[in-house]
Amino acid sequence: MAEPSSDAVIASATRKNKADPGWKYCHSLVEGDTNTIVCNFCGKITKGGITQAKQHLIGKSGNVAACKKTPPNKMILQTLNLENAINRRKMEMLRKMNIRESMDKNEVLKVHQNIARFWYQAGLSFNLIKLKSFENMVAAIGQYGPHLPIPSYHDIRVPLLKKEVEYTENLMKGHREQWVKYGCTIMSNAWTDRKQRCIINFLINSQAGTMFLKFVDGSDFVKTGEKLFELLDAIVEEVGEENVVQVVTDNGSNYVLEGKLLEEKRKHIYWTPCAAHFGFIYAYSSTLRLLRNFTNKRELVRHAITRFATSYLTLERLHKEKANIRKMFTSDEWTLNKLSKEPKGKKAAKVVLMPSFWNSVVYTLKVMAPLVKVLRLVDGERKPTMGYIYEAMDKAKETIIKSFNNNESKYKDVFAIIDKRWNCQLHRSLHAAAHFLNPEFFYDNTDLEFDFEKILTELHLYKIGAYHFGSDFAMAQRKTHSPTYWWRMFGSQTPNLQKLAIKILSLTCSASGCERNWSVFEQIHSKKRNRLEHKRLHDLVFVKYNQQLKPRYNARDEIDPISLNDIDVCNEWLVGEMDQDDDNDAGNDLAMVVGSSSRKQKAVQENDEDLDVEENIDVESEEEEIMVNFEVSDGEEGEGDASLPYDNNEDDYVGIGEDD
């Protein structure tokens, strides 16, 4: 970039200097020269800049004589004296700020050290420092100033918790309004923790997002279909039968019976099995079993936010690190390792160097990459997915066919498994209706047939694209906005069909939101809080889950139109650790370091640059040590951020050969 000319610099300095009020009563002898100045009253020339000129005007003793012709009024004197006083105060404030800044550095360090000490003693996750509520807490303490009284044990257990529940209930008002207006989905799932407590979660999904309603401790009864139906029926009563469109649960036989009993009693409510509970082939493959044998079931990367993607992610990472893994088993370091001489060590090296092993990895990735995209779609929280599941599965199968160059022998067995699960559990009337009412797909396929007896007239208008449906603006919005938004904008002339469409298209296909509550419950219930009465425990989960979910929902895009050309296997959904989520279990990290065990704990220190492994490691199996060595060469994966948009520069494995 060109340097500014000297004339430009002088002009800029002149404008800045002439902001001084002294220039009202004098002027430069030569334009642009702010040092040689002429008095407007007596014509005297001073050469000490505007400061000396002002001394001349007000008659201040110094190196210049006082002006003899200054008007007798005191306005000039007052103006210039005021300016001088302001300048003095500015200089004093600047001096004090410099002193304070120097002092503040030490004070800030002291405060930070106290915060860190609390963190370490409490065994808190470092991830908690990112919480907005922590930032708000520190700001509030600073605004209060010194001598802030600390809340008591009773305060934080009873009155403050009660107020926070009320605050959270207020946050959830919008959810309840959406239930009444457009209907909702009840999501239910059971979970057994490490202490064999069985928790049944109930969450409500609507256009406003997902809300945790309550949990039931199911440790004391058998989870039969009849018992689960009894619990679910009570939840329907609480939410309001007229507000519930569907119930989404796990696919177990007891849940199937629960759904049938519910549909028999509540004729207009649909039971839908969770689309995310899909028996993925890769979870049972011999390749993955072999991998887990020599890694002692330790993942090569961080667990996915959704547990169904973890195994796929392991293979995906293996493929990307293929060259590095092979280098490790052919390196001098491996040759010098005692395990390289033992049978299991030789076997591990042989497997890694076998082309057939990597061909199996590529085959699995070709099959699973499109299906993981579908899983990500149905597992979302903000974007309603009911209107996309049909098209998503069709596109996934098309992508798989393309991956194998239309060689049916390579994918027919896979399709048989997909079709069997789809036909018996996932081919639901709500899915079909939502697909029909999604304008993005309906107007691309005019051969679709559907029967709505009660709204036949309005349905005909939709089918022929009458009124707003066929306008240029509406057609342009079909692929760029969500189906629910499209119906709100363009369905006003068919109000009955509009209401039905929004109700169906707002529904979720997955109950995975329940699973995100598992770690929340265990975190709260495991930290020496086993004696918490049920009500307080419920309040803690209600506050934590719903306040945690709200910003995550708000951070998501309103609509991400489905495109299986962009199968993102490296986004935050697969590999990221969500802020303020599963990493917040206070005891987990500490227990790994100081917890007792029947054998020595492996001392592994991790950071973003490398992994240092302690020399004296007593391992139970050779495979475990192999895993440690792999991690040393492999490095550590950085944390993801669930609030960031995902990157579309991922592998779709369509063009990768199986013998590469």
C-alpha positions as CSV (number, residue, x, y, z in Angstrom):
1,M,0.0,0.0,0.0
2,A,1.4,3.5,-0.9
3,E,2.7,5.7,1.9
4,P,0.8,8.9,2.5
5,S,2.5,12.0,1.2
6,S,4.1,14.6,3.5
7,D,1.5,17.1,2.5
8,A,-1.3,14.8,3.6
9,V,0.4,14.2,6.9
10,I,0.8,17.9,7.5
11,A,-2.8,18.5,6.6
12,S,-4.0,15.8,9.0
13,A,-1.9,17.2,11.8
14,T,-3.2,20.7,11.1
15,R,-6.8,19.7,11.3
16,K,-6.1,17.9,14.6
17,N,-4.2,20.8,16.1
18,K,-6.7,23.4,15.0
19,A,-9.4,21.8,17.1
20,D,-7.9,23.8,20.0
21,P,-10.1,26.7,21.0
22,G,-7.1,29.1,20.8
23,W,-7.4,29.1,17.0
24,K,-10.5,31.2,17.4
25,Y,-8.3,34.2,18.2
26,C,-5.2,33.6,16.0
27,H,-4.2,32.1,12.7
28,S,-1.1,30.6,11.0
29,L,1.3,32.9,9.2
30,V,1.7,30.3,6.5
31,E,-1.1,27.8,5.6
32,G,-0.3,24.5,7.2
33,D,2.3,25.8,9.6
34,T,1.0,25.4,13.2
35,N,4.1,26.7,14.8
36,T,4.3,30.3,13.5
37,I,1.1,32.0,14.6
38,V,-0.3,35.6,14.3
39,C,-2.5,37.1,17.0
40,N,-5.9,38.3,15.5
41,F,-6.0,41.3,17.9
42,C,-2.5,42.8,17.9
43,G,-0.8,41.1,15.0
44,K,2.1,39.8,17.1
45,I,3.8,36.7,15.7
46,T,4.8,33.9,18.0
47,K,6.8,30.8,17.1
48,G,6.0,28.4,19.9
49,G,2.8,26.9,18.5
50,I,-0.7,27.3,19.8
51,T,0.4,27.0,23.5
52,Q,2.6,30.0,23.3
53,A,0.0,31.9,21.3
54,K,-2.6,31.3,24.1
55,Q,-0.1,32.5,26.7
56,H,0.2,35.7,24.7
57,L,-3.6,36.1,24.6
58,I,-4.3,35.6,28.3
59,G,-1.3,37.5,29.4
60,K,0.4,34.6,31.2
61,S,4.0,35.3,32.2
62,G,6.6,33.3,30.4
63,N,8.6,33.6,27.2
64,V,6.1,35.9,25.4
65,A,4.6,39.3,26.0
66,A,0.9,39.8,26.8
67,C,-1.5,41.0,24.1
68,K,-2.3,44.7,24.6
69,K,-5.4,44.7,22.5
70,T,-7.3,41.7,23.9
71,P,-11.0,42.8,24.4
72,P,-11.9,43.7,28.0
73,N,-14.5,40.9,28.3
74,K,-13.4,37.8,30.1
75,M,-14.8,35.2,27.7
76,I,-11.5,34.6,26.0
77,L,-9.7,34.2,29.3
78,Q,-12.4,31.8,30.6
79,T,-12.4,29.7,27.5
80,L,-8.7,29.3,27.4
81,N,-8.4,28.7,31.1
82,L,-11.1,26.1,31.0
83,E,-9.4,24.3,28.1
84,N,-6.1,24.3,30.0
85,A,-7.9,22.8,33.1
86,I,-9.4,20.1,31.0
87,N,-6.1,19.2,29.5
88,R,-4.5,19.0,33.0
89,R,-7.3,16.7,34.2
90,K,-6.8,14.5,31.1
91,M,-3.1,14.2,31.8
92,E,-3.8,13.4,35.4
93,M,-6.3,10.7,34.5
94,L,-4.0,9.2,32.0
95,R,-1.2,9.0,34.6
96,K,-3.5,7.4,37.1
97,M,-4.7,4.9,34.5
98,N,-1.1,3.9,33.8
99,I,-0.5,3.3,37.5
100,R,-3.8,1.4,37.9
101,E,-3.1,-0.7,34.8
102,S,0.2,-1.8,36.4
103,M,-1.5,-2.5,39.7
104,D,-4.4,-4.3,38.0
105,K,-2.2,-6.9,36.4
106,N,-1.1,-8.2,39.8
107,E,-4.7,-8.1,41.1
108,V,-6.1,-9.9,38.1
109,L,-3.5,-12.6,38.5
110,K,-4.5,-13.0,42.2
111,V,-8.2,-13.3,41.3
112,H,-7.5,-15.8,38.5
113,Q,-5.4,-17.9,40.8
114,N,-8.2,-18.1,43.3
115,I,-10.6,-19.1,40.6
116,A,-8.2,-21.8,39.4
117,R,-7.7,-23.1,42.9
118,F,-11.4,-23.5,43.4
119,W,-11.6,-25.3,40.0
120,Y,-8.8,-27.7,40.9
121,Q,-10.1,-28.5,44.4
122,A,-13.7,-29.1,43.2
123,G,-12.4,-31.3,40.3
124,L,-14.4,-29.3,37.7
125,S,-14.0,-29.8,34.0
126,F,-12.0,-27.1,32.3
127,N,-14.8,-26.9,29.7
128,L,-17.0,-25.2,32.3
129,I,-14.9,-22.0,32.0
130,K,-16.8,-21.4,28.7
131,L,-20.2,-21.3,30.3
132,K,-22.0,-18.0,29.8
133,S,-23.4,-18.3,33.3
134,F,-19.8,-18.3,34.7
135,E,-19.0,-15.1,32.9
136,N,-22.2,-13.6,34.2
137,M,-21.3,-14.7,37.8
138,V,-17.9,-13.1,37.7
139,A,-19.3,-9.9,36.2
140,A,-22.0,-9.7,39.0
141,I,-19.4,-10.2,41.7
142,G,-17.2,-7.5,40.3
143,Q,-20.1,-5.1,40.1
144,Y,-21.1,-5.7,43.7
145,G,-17.6,-4.9,44.9
146,P,-15.9,-6.0,48.1
147,H,-17.6,-7.8,51.1
148,L,-20.1,-9.8,49.0
149,P,-21.7,-12.3,51.4
150,I,-21.4,-15.9,50.2
151,P,-24.7,-17.9,49.8
152,S,-25.2,-20.5,52.4
153,Y,-25.5,-24.3,52.0
154,H,-29.3,-23.9,52.6
155,D,-29.6,-21.0,50.2
156,I,-28.2,-22.8,47.3
157,R,-30.1,-26.0,48.0
158,V,-33.6,-24.5,48.6
159,P,-34.6,-20.9,47.9
160,L,-32.1,-20.2,45.1
161,L,-32.9,-23.5,43.4
162,K,-36.6,-22.7,43.7
163,K,-36.0,-19.4,42.0
164,E,-34.0,-21.0,39.2
165,V,-36.7,-23.5,38.6
166,E,-39.2,-20.6,38.2
167,Y,-36.7,-18.8,35.9
168,T,-36.4,-22.0,33.8
169,E,-40.1,-22.5,33.7
170,N,-40.4,-19.0,32.3
171,L,-37.9,-19.8,29.6
172,M,-40.0,-22.8,28.6
173,K,-43.3,-20.8,28.3
174,G,-42.8,-20.5,24.5
175,H,-42.5,-24.3,24.3
176,R,-45.9,-24.9,25.9
177,E,-47.5,-22.3,23.7
178,Q,-46.2,-24.1,20.6
179,W,-47.6,-27.4,21.9
180,V,-51.1,-25.9,21.9
181,K,-50.7,-24.2,18.6
182,Y,-49.0,-26.8,16.4
183,G,-48.8,-30.0,18.5
184,C,-45.8,-31.8,19.9
185,T,-43.9,-35.1,20.2
186,I,-43.3,-36.9,23.4
187,M,-39.9,-38.6,23.4
188,S,-39.1,-41.4,25.9
189,N,-36.2,-43.6,26.5
190,A,-34.7,-45.6,29.4
191,W,-31.2,-45.7,30.6
192,T,-29.3,-47.8,33.2
193,D,-26.3,-46.1,34.8
194,R,-23.1,-47.6,36.1
195,K,-24.8,-48.2,39.5
196,Q,-27.7,-50.1,37.8
197,R,-30.2,-47.3,38.4
198,C,-32.8,-47.3,35.6
199,I,-33.9,-43.8,34.6
200,I,-36.8,-43.2,32.2
201,N,-36.7,-39.8,30.6
202,F,-39.6,-37.9,29.1
203,L,-38.9,-34.9,26.8
204,I,-41.2,-32.9,24.6
205,N,-40.2,-31.8,21.1
206,S,-42.0,-29.0,19.2
207,Q,-41.1,-26.2,16.8
208,A,-39.6,-24.4,19.8
209,G,-37.1,-27.1,20.4
210,T,-36.8,-29.9,22.9
211,M,-37.8,-29.5,26.6
212,F,-37.1,-31.9,29.4
213,L,-40.3,-32.6,31.3
214,K,-39.5,-35.2,33.9
215,F,-37.8,-38.5,34.7
216,V,-39.0,-41.6,36.4
217,D,-36.8,-43.8,38.5
218,G,-37.6,-47.3,37.1
219,S,-35.2,-49.2,39.3
220,D,-38.0,-50.8,41.4
221,F,-40.2,-52.3,38.7
222,V,-40.0,-54.4,35.6
223,K,-40.1,-52.4,32.4
224,T,-42.9,-54.3,30.7
225,G,-44.9,-52.9,27.9
226,E,-47.9,-52.5,30.1
227,K,-46.0,-50.6,32.8
228,L,-44.3,-48.3,30.3
229,F,-47.7,-47.6,28.8
230,E,-49.0,-46.6,32.2
231,L,-46.2,-44.1,32.6
232,L,-46.5,-42.8,29.1
233,D,-50.3,-42.4,29.4
234,A,-49.9,-40.2,32.5
235,I,-47.4,-38.0,30.6
236,V,-50.0,-37.6,27.8
237,E,-52.5,-36.5,30.3
238,E,-50.1,-34.0,31.7
239,V,-49.1,-32.5,28.4
240,G,-52.7,-32.6,27.1
241,E,-54.0,-35.3,24.7
242,E,-55.2,-32.7,22.3
243,N,-51.6,-31.3,22.0
244,V,-49.8,-34.6,21.3
245,V,-49.4,-35.7,17.7
246,Q,-46.9,-38.6,18.2
247,V,-44.8,-40.5,20.7
248,V,-41.3,-41.5,19.8
249,T,-39.5,-44.3,21.7
250,D,-36.9,-46.9,21.4
251,N,-37.5,-49.9,19.2
252,G,-37.5,-52.7,21.9
253,S,-40.3,-55.1,22.1
254,N,-41.6,-53.6,25.3
255,Y,-41.8,-50.2,23.7
256,V,-43.6,-51.7,20.6
257,L,-46.2,-53.0,23.0
258,E,-46.3,-49.7,24.8
259,G,-47.0,-47.9,21.5
260,K,-49.8,-50.3,20.4
261,L,-51.6,-49.9,23.8
262,L,-51.3,-46.1,23.5
263,E,-52.7,-46.1,19.9
264,E,-55.6,-48.3,21.0
265,K,-56.5,-45.9,23.8
266,R,-55.6,-42.5,22.1
267,K,-56.9,-43.0,18.6
268,H,-55.4,-39.8,17.1
269,I,-51.9,-40.2,18.6
270,Y,-49.2,-42.1,16.6
271,W,-46.5,-44.2,18.1
272,T,-43.3,-44.0,16.0
273,P,-40.0,-45.9,16.7
274,C,-36.9,-43.8,16.9
275,A,-35.2,-43.5,13.5
276,A,-31.8,-43.1,15.1
277,H,-32.0,-46.6,16.7
278,F,-30.8,-48.2,13.5
279,G,-28.9,-51.5,13.6
280,F,-25.9,-50.3,11.7
281,I,-23.9,-53.0,10.1
282,Y,-20.6,-51.5,11.0
283,A,-21.4,-52.0,14.7
284,Y,-21.1,-55.8,14.3
285,S,-18.4,-56.2,11.6
286,S,-15.4,-58.5,12.1
287,T,-13.2,-55.6,11.2
288,L,-14.4,-53.5,14.1
289,R,-14.3,-56.4,16.5
290,L,-10.6,-57.0,15.6
291,L,-10.0,-53.3,16.0
292,R,-11.5,-53.3,19.5
293,N,-9.6,-56.4,20.4
294,F,-6.2,-54.8,20.0
295,T,-7.3,-51.4,21.3
296,N,-8.9,-52.9,24.5
297,K,-12.1,-51.2,23.4
298,R,-10.5,-47.7,23.6
299,E,-11.6,-45.4,20.8
300,L,-9.0,-43.8,18.6
301,V,-10.9,-40.5,18.8
302,R,-13.3,-38.7,21.1
303,H,-16.7,-40.2,21.3
304,A,-19.4,-38.8,19.1
305,I,-22.0,-36.6,20.7
306,T,-24.5,-39.2,19.4
307,R,-23.4,-42.7,20.5
308,F,-24.6,-44.3,17.2
309,A,-21.9,-42.6,15.2
310,T,-18.9,-43.5,17.4
311,S,-18.0,-46.8,15.6
312,Y,-18.3,-45.2,12.2
313,L,-16.1,-42.4,13.3
314,T,-13.5,-44.9,14.5
315,L,-13.3,-46.4,11.0
316,E,-13.3,-43.0,9.4
317,R,-10.3,-41.9,11.5
318,L,-8.5,-45.2,10.8
319,H,-8.8,-44.6,7.1
320,K,-7.5,-41.1,7.3
321,E,-4.6,-42.2,9.5
322,K,-3.8,-45.2,7.4
323,A,-0.4,-44.1,6.3
324,N,0.6,-43.0,9.8
325,I,-0.5,-46.3,11.3
326,R,1.4,-48.3,8.8
327,K,4.5,-46.2,9.4
328,M,4.2,-46.9,13.1
329,F,4.3,-50.7,12.6
330,T,7.2,-50.5,10.2
331,S,9.2,-48.0,12.2
332,D,12.4,-48.6,14.2
333,E,10.5,-47.7,17.4
334,W,8.1,-50.6,16.8
335,T,10.9,-53.0,15.9
336,L,12.7,-52.2,19.2
337,N,9.4,-52.6,21.2
338,K,9.3,-56.0,23.0
339,L,5.7,-56.5,21.7
340,S,6.8,-56.7,18.1
341,K,8.5,-60.0,18.9
342,E,5.4,-61.5,20.6
343,P,2.6,-63.3,18.8
344,K,-0.1,-60.7,19.5
345,G,2.2,-57.9,18.5
346,K,3.1,-59.7,15.2
347,K,-0.6,-60.3,14.6
348,A,-1.5,-56.6,15.1
349,A,1.3,-55.5,12.7
350,K,0.2,-58.1,10.2
351,V,-3.4,-56.9,10.3
352,V,-2.5,-53.3,9.8
353,L,-0.3,-54.2,6.8
354,M,-2.9,-56.4,5.2
355,P,-4.6,-54.8,2.1
356,S,-7.7,-56.8,2.8
357,F,-8.1,-55.1,6.2
358,W,-8.1,-51.6,4.6
359,N,-10.4,-52.8,1.8
360,S,-12.9,-53.8,4.5
361,V,-12.6,-50.4,6.1
362,V,-13.2,-48.7,2.8
363,Y,-16.2,-51.0,2.1
364,T,-17.8,-50.1,5.4
365,L,-17.2,-46.4,4.9
366,K,-18.8,-46.5,1.5
367,V,-21.9,-48.1,3.0
368,M,-22.1,-46.1,6.1
369,A,-21.2,-42.5,5.0
370,P,-24.7,-41.8,3.5
371,L,-26.4,-43.5,6.4
372,V,-24.6,-41.4,9.0
373,K,-25.8,-38.3,7.1
374,V,-29.3,-39.6,7.6
375,L,-28.6,-40.2,11.2
376,R,-27.4,-36.7,11.6
377,L,-30.5,-35.4,10.0
378,V,-33.0,-37.2,12.2
379,D,-30.9,-36.6,15.3
380,G,-31.1,-32.8,15.1
381,E,-32.9,-30.8,17.7
382,R,-33.9,-27.6,16.0
383,K,-34.8,-28.6,12.4
384,P,-37.9,-30.7,12.3
385,T,-37.0,-33.8,10.3
386,M,-40.3,-35.5,9.7
387,G,-40.6,-34.1,6.1
388,Y,-37.1,-35.3,5.1
389,I,-36.7,-38.9,6.3
390,Y,-38.2,-40.6,3.1
391,E,-36.1,-38.5,0.7
392,A,-33.0,-38.9,2.9
393,M,-33.2,-42.7,2.8
394,D,-33.7,-42.7,-0.9
395,K,-30.7,-40.4,-1.5
396,A,-28.6,-42.5,0.9
397,K,-29.3,-45.6,-1.1
398,E,-28.6,-43.8,-4.4
399,T,-25.2,-42.7,-3.0
400,I,-24.4,-46.2,-1.9
401,I,-25.2,-47.6,-5.4
402,K,-23.0,-44.9,-6.9
403,S,-20.2,-45.8,-4.5
404,F,-20.0,-49.3,-5.9
405,N,-20.4,-48.3,-9.5
406,N,-23.9,-49.9,-9.7
407,N,-22.4,-53.3,-8.9
408,E,-25.4,-54.9,-7.2
409,S,-23.5,-57.8,-5.8
410,K,-21.6,-55.5,-3.5
411,Y,-24.6,-53.7,-1.9
412,K,-27.6,-56.1,-2.2
413,D,-27.0,-57.7,1.2
414,V,-26.7,-54.2,2.8
415,F,-30.0,-53.1,1.1
416,A,-31.7,-56.2,2.4
417,I,-30.9,-55.3,5.9
418,I,-31.9,-51.6,5.4
419,D,-35.2,-52.6,3.8
420,K,-36.1,-55.1,6.5
421,R,-35.7,-52.5,9.2
422,W,-37.4,-49.8,7.2
423,N,-40.4,-51.9,6.3
424,C,-41.0,-53.3,9.8
425,Q,-40.4,-50.2,11.9
426,L,-39.6,-47.0,10.0
427,H,-42.2,-47.0,7.3
428,R,-44.8,-45.0,9.2
429,S,-47.9,-43.1,8.0
430,L,-46.6,-39.9,9.6
431,H,-43.3,-40.2,7.6
432,A,-45.3,-40.6,4.4
433,A,-47.7,-37.7,5.1
434,A,-44.7,-35.4,5.9
435,H,-43.0,-36.4,2.7
436,F,-46.1,-35.6,0.7
437,L,-46.6,-32.2,2.4
438,N,-42.9,-31.1,2.0
439,P,-43.1,-28.8,-1.1
440,E,-39.5,-29.3,-1.9
441,F,-40.2,-33.0,-2.8
442,F,-43.9,-32.9,-3.7
443,Y,-43.6,-30.5,-6.6
444,D,-40.5,-32.4,-7.9
445,N,-42.6,-35.6,-8.1
446,T,-46.2,-35.0,-9.3
447,D,-46.9,-38.7,-9.4
448,L,-47.2,-38.9,-5.6
449,E,-50.6,-40.1,-4.4
450,F,-52.2,-39.5,-1.0
451,D,-55.6,-39.5,0.5
452,F,-56.9,-37.0,3.0
453,E,-60.7,-37.4,3.1
454,K,-61.4,-34.6,5.5
455,I,-59.4,-32.0,3.6
456,L,-59.8,-33.2,0.1
457,T,-60.8,-29.8,-1.4
458,E,-57.8,-28.0,0.1
459,L,-55.5,-30.9,-0.8
460,H,-56.6,-30.6,-4.5
461,L,-55.5,-26.9,-4.4
462,Y,-52.1,-27.9,-3.0
463,K,-51.7,-30.6,-5.7
464,I,-52.3,-28.3,-8.6
465,G,-50.3,-25.4,-7.1
466,A,-53.2,-23.0,-6.9
467,Y,-53.3,-19.6,-5.2
468,H,-50.1,-18.8,-3.3
469,F,-48.8,-22.4,-3.8
470,G,-48.0,-21.7,-7.4
471,S,-46.6,-18.2,-7.1
472,D,-43.1,-17.5,-8.3
473,F,-42.1,-16.5,-4.8
474,A,-43.5,-19.7,-3.2
475,M,-41.7,-21.8,-5.8
476,A,-38.4,-20.1,-5.1
477,Q,-38.8,-20.8,-1.4
478,R,-39.5,-24.5,-1.7
479,K,-35.9,-25.5,-1.5
480,T,-34.5,-22.7,0.6
481,H,-36.7,-22.6,3.6
482,S,-38.1,-25.3,6.0
483,P,-41.4,-26.9,5.1
484,T,-43.1,-25.5,8.2
485,Y,-41.9,-21.9,7.3
486,W,-43.2,-22.4,3.8
487,W,-46.6,-23.5,4.9
488,R,-46.9,-20.6,7.3
489,M,-46.0,-18.2,4.5
490,F,-48.1,-19.6,1.7
491,G,-50.8,-21.9,3.1
492,S,-53.2,-19.2,4.5
493,Q,-55.8,-19.9,1.8
494,T,-56.1,-23.5,2.8
495,P,-56.2,-23.1,6.6
496,N,-57.2,-26.7,7.5
497,L,-54.5,-28.2,5.4
498,Q,-52.0,-25.6,6.6
499,K,-52.6,-26.5,10.2
500,L,-52.3,-30.2,9.6
501,A,-49.1,-29.7,7.5
502,I,-47.4,-27.6,10.1
503,K,-48.4,-30.1,12.8
504,I,-46.9,-33.1,10.9
505,L,-43.8,-31.3,9.5
506,S,-42.9,-29.9,12.9
507,L,-42.4,-33.5,14.3
508,T,-39.1,-35.1,15.1
509,C,-38.1,-38.6,14.0
510,S,-35.7,-39.4,16.9
511,A,-35.7,-39.8,20.6
512,S,-32.0,-39.1,20.9
513,G,-32.7,-35.9,22.8
514,C,-33.5,-38.2,25.8
515,E,-30.0,-39.7,25.6
516,R,-28.4,-36.4,25.9
517,N,-30.0,-36.2,29.3
518,W,-28.3,-39.3,30.6
519,S,-25.0,-37.7,31.4
520,V,-26.8,-34.8,33.0
521,F,-28.7,-37.1,35.4
522,E,-25.6,-39.2,36.3
523,Q,-23.5,-36.1,36.9
524,I,-26.0,-34.7,39.3
525,H,-26.9,-38.0,41.0
526,S,-23.4,-39.4,41.3
527,K,-21.5,-36.6,43.1
528,K,-22.3,-37.8,46.7
529,R,-25.9,-36.6,46.2
530,N,-27.5,-40.0,46.5
531,R,-29.6,-38.8,49.5
532,L,-31.2,-35.9,47.5
533,E,-34.9,-36.2,47.8
534,H,-36.6,-36.9,44.5
535,K,-38.1,-33.4,44.1
536,R,-34.8,-31.6,44.4
537,L,-33.0,-34.1,42.1
538,H,-35.8,-33.5,39.5
539,D,-35.4,-29.7,39.9
540,L,-31.6,-29.9,39.3
541,V,-32.0,-32.0,36.2
542,F,-34.9,-29.7,34.9
543,V,-32.8,-26.6,35.4
544,K,-29.5,-27.9,34.0
545,Y,-31.0,-29.7,31.0
546,N,-33.4,-27.0,29.8
547,Q,-31.0,-24.1,30.3
548,Q,-28.3,-26.1,28.5
549,L,-30.5,-27.0,25.6
550,K,-31.9,-23.5,25.0
551,P,-28.7,-21.8,23.8
552,R,-27.8,-24.9,21.8
553,Y,-31.1,-24.7,20.0
554,N,-30.8,-20.9,19.4
555,A,-27.4,-21.4,17.9
556,R,-28.6,-23.7,15.2
557,D,-29.6,-22.6,11.7
558,E,-33.3,-22.6,11.2
559,I,-33.1,-24.7,8.1
560,D,-30.3,-26.7,6.6
561,P,-31.9,-28.2,3.4
562,I,-30.9,-31.8,3.0
563,S,-28.1,-32.6,0.5
564,L,-26.4,-35.9,0.6
565,N,-23.7,-34.5,-1.6
566,D,-22.3,-33.0,1.5
567,I,-21.9,-35.9,3.9
568,D,-20.0,-34.1,6.7
569,V,-18.2,-36.8,8.8
570,C,-15.9,-34.3,10.5
571,N,-18.4,-31.8,11.9
572,E,-19.1,-31.1,15.5
573,W,-22.0,-33.6,15.6
574,L,-19.6,-36.5,15.1
575,V,-16.4,-35.4,16.7
576,G,-17.0,-32.3,18.8
577,E,-17.4,-32.1,22.6
578,M,-20.4,-29.8,23.2
579,D,-19.8,-26.8,25.4
580,Q,-21.4,-27.2,28.7
581,D,-22.4,-30.8,28.0
582,D,-21.0,-34.3,28.6
583,D,-17.6,-33.1,29.7
584,N,-19.0,-31.5,32.8
585,D,-18.9,-34.5,35.1
586,A,-16.9,-33.2,38.0
587,G,-15.6,-36.5,39.2
588,N,-14.6,-38.2,36.0
589,D,-11.3,-36.6,35.2
590,L,-10.2,-36.6,38.8
591,A,-11.2,-40.3,39.3
592,M,-9.0,-41.3,36.4
593,V,-6.0,-39.8,38.2
594,V,-6.6,-40.6,41.9
595,G,-9.2,-43.4,41.8
596,S,-8.3,-46.8,43.2
597,S,-8.0,-49.9,41.0
598,S,-7.0,-53.6,41.2
599,R,-4.0,-52.7,39.0
600,K,-1.9,-49.7,38.4
601,Q,-3.5,-46.8,36.6
602,K,-2.0,-45.8,33.3
603,A,-0.5,-42.4,33.7
604,V,-1.1,-40.6,30.4
605,Q,-0.8,-36.9,30.2
606,E,-2.5,-35.4,27.2
607,N,-2.2,-32.0,25.6
608,D,-2.9,-30.5,22.2
609,E,0.7,-31.1,21.1
610,D,1.7,-34.6,22.2
611,L,1.1,-37.4,24.6
612,D,3.7,-38.4,27.2
613,V,3.5,-42.0,28.4
614,E,5.0,-43.0,31.7
615,E,7.6,-45.7,31.3
616,N,6.4,-48.0,34.1
617,I,3.0,-49.1,32.9
618,D,1.6,-52.3,34.2
619,V,-0.8,-53.4,31.5
620,E,-3.2,-56.4,31.5
621,S,-2.7,-57.2,27.9
622,E,-0.4,-56.5,25.0
623,E,-3.2,-55.1,23.0
624,E,-3.6,-52.2,25.5
625,E,0.0,-51.2,25.2
626,I,-0.3,-51.3,21.5
627,M,-3.1,-48.8,21.8
628,V,-0.9,-46.6,24.0
629,N,1.9,-46.6,21.4
630,F,-0.6,-45.8,18.7
631,E,-1.8,-42.8,20.6
632,V,1.7,-41.5,21.0
633,S,2.2,-41.5,17.2
634,D,-1.3,-40.4,16.4
635,G,-1.6,-37.3,18.6
636,E,-4.7,-35.8,20.1
637,E,-7.8,-34.5,18.3
638,G,-8.8,-31.0,19.2
639,E,-12.1,-30.3,20.7
640,G,-15.0,-29.3,18.5
641,D,-17.6,-26.6,19.1
642,A,-21.3,-27.5,18.7
643,S,-22.2,-24.0,17.9
644,L,-19.9,-23.8,14.8
645,P,-21.3,-24.5,11.4
646,Y,-19.9,-27.8,10.0
647,D,-17.4,-28.0,7.3
648,N,-18.4,-29.6,4.1
649,N,-14.9,-30.6,2.9
650,E,-15.3,-34.3,3.9
651,D,-14.8,-37.6,2.2
652,D,-17.9,-39.3,0.7
653,Y,-15.8,-42.4,-0.3
654,V,-17.7,-42.6,-3.6
655,G,-14.5,-42.5,-5.6
656,I,-12.2,-44.5,-3.4
657,G,-11.1,-47.9,-4.6
658,E,-11.1,-50.9,-2.3
659,D,-7.6,-51.9,-3.3
660,D,-5.9,-48.5,-2.9
